[in-house]
């Protein structure tokens, strides 16, 4: 049996992960000298309050290797296989941390997969992997299918300001937009595991309309596109996107996830994003 391990950057509510039997580890959020696990010690609402009152940008850290050890041991003792599904190694230290932890066990039943994405898209991959694992899929087949699915992701997002991406060092190729941000509202994407500019429009309204058009083109005649919306302090925009996309695509119950604190540190409040997957060729 394959048991799946993720961290909170997948954006899936902890209760849902638990109900699926998926192991989840926290990211660590640091304000000054005080650190918090973002699974049990701080939620997004509390984080936003602290962020507004903080004079310095808080820090983040991936779950340290020692956090993986008890879960790895439990899975191996049960005779099962562990699959750690991580966010992009260009945006998080989780992948490296999991590799270091696995080296201590010298086991071929521990597998680490770098999805090269984060948030809603990562969450969709995690849920699909859980489904395949429960169907009894072999580990190498599951990893191959998951990597192929990840390569078909289309993620588009807008942020209130590029300041957080710039200060946090997660801006990638979008760095060339800094300085012109007052004149444009950039639509960003994730390419090769890092943030890149996709398009530039004048207003948030235009950005959201463009994202709807992009998603509609990808999801037309593609019923298994795993469309998700994620937001932080942008609930109104997320609800607007949901209503428009459900109408355009004749869908119901597109999930809206809350972006977890470890991501908000680097994108800032006011982020809204969609993730969906192109149909296999």
ABEGO torsion letter per residue (X at the ends): XBBBBBBAAAGBBAAAAAAAGBBBBBBBBBBEABBBBAAAABBAAAAAAAAAABABBBBBBBBBAAAAAAAAAAAAAAGBBBBBBBBBAAABAAAAAAAAAAAAAGBAABBBBBAGBBEAAAAAAAAAAAAAAAAGBBAAAAAAAAAAAAAABBBBBBBABAAAAAAAGAAEAAAAABGAAAABBBBBBBBGGBBBBABBBABAAAAAAAAAAAAAAAABGBAAAGBBBBBBGAAAAAAAAAAAAAAAAGBBGBBBBBBBAAAAAAAEBGBBBBBBBBBBX
